[in-house]
Amino acid sequence: MSAAAIAPPVRRRRRGLRAGRAVLYLLLLLLAVFYLLPVYVVVVTSLKSFIEVSNSTPWDLPTAPTLAAYGDALAKLGRGFFNSALLVVPATLGSALLGSLNGYVLSKWRFRGSNLIFTLLLFGMFIPYQSVLIPVVNTLEQIGLYGGIPGLILVHVVYGIPITTLIFRNYYAAVPTELIEAARVDGSSVLGIYRHIIFPLSVPAFVVVLIWQFTSIWNEFLFGVTIASDPDQQPITVALQGLAGSLLAQYQIQMAGSLLTALPPLIIYIALGRYFIRGLLAGALKG
């Protein structure tokens, strides 16, 4: 068959591929627009004054954009931001470190019952917050940690152990056992092997765990409103709920507050998003 006879089918296939790709891109664009519509409403509303919000639809662009709502929201949420920072940093680091140690032991130092312990730890991922709320509150009251940030830190560390253990165990499963055996021959202890061999190799897994835990703890509301009974120690999500008001809703302040609250996780994902995906894929492929 000549080249002239082959060329038309090849061109038709290429045109079909281009048309299919164009349809796919158009569909993705429409889905992106649909997904971003709430973000558009939030941003537009936050740039309006109270009078303009009352006299316009949510879709209308602001005639005189102003950042006054952000100043008002920040003044009301400032304490909540500080409390969330005090909460999320130690809770994230604590759950990540404990999960790393658990994953190391459960993947490289197998012992009788280790699989059962790992299964029980994973079971903790599927326990709803609501089902353990009363026992958690009673326990915190007994140990004197109910009502403030220390109790919240303890709860989030404990509740984060199952998912962090799973991620680290899957990641450490691919670390060559020969490295561990060689270190044992050289006289290294369990913690020595972790410190000098396992921990330096754990950066991708730590990035995944830190982003996951930071986002989960920062956005959590139920424990914050229940355990932090002291208004001066409540996290940002509880303070944001307080912007709703009782008699007159100022939607521009609520929208500005929601954007300010979402800003730290957004910055984390923008800065470390590519490492998050790499770490997830590393754990998935190595587990």
HELIX and SHEET records of a PDB file:
HELIX    1   1 ALA A    3  SER A   46  1                                  44    
HELIX    2   2 PHE A   50  SER A   54  1                                   5    
HELIX    3   3 ALA A   68  LYS A  108  1                                  41    
HELIX    4   4 SER A  114  PHE A  123  1                                  10    
HELIX    5   5 GLY A  124  PHE A  126  5                                   3    
HELIX    6   6 TYR A  129  ILE A  143  1                                  15    
HELIX    7   7 ILE A  149  TYR A  172  1                                  24    
HELIX    8   8 THR A  177  VAL A  185  1                                   9    
HELIX    9   9 VAL A  190  ILE A  193  1                                   4    
HELIX   10  10 TYR A  194  ILE A  198  3                                   5    
HELIX   11  11 PHE A  199  LEU A  201  5                                   3    
HELIX   12  12 VAL A  203  ASN A  219  1                                  17    
HELIX   13  13 LEU A  222  ILE A  227  1                                   6    
HELIX   14  14 PRO A  231  GLN A  233  5                                   3    
HELIX   15  15 ILE A  236  GLN A  241  1                                   6    
HELIX   16  16 GLY A  242  ALA A  244  5                                   3    
HELIX   17  17 TYR A  251  LYS A  286  1                                  36    
END                                                                             
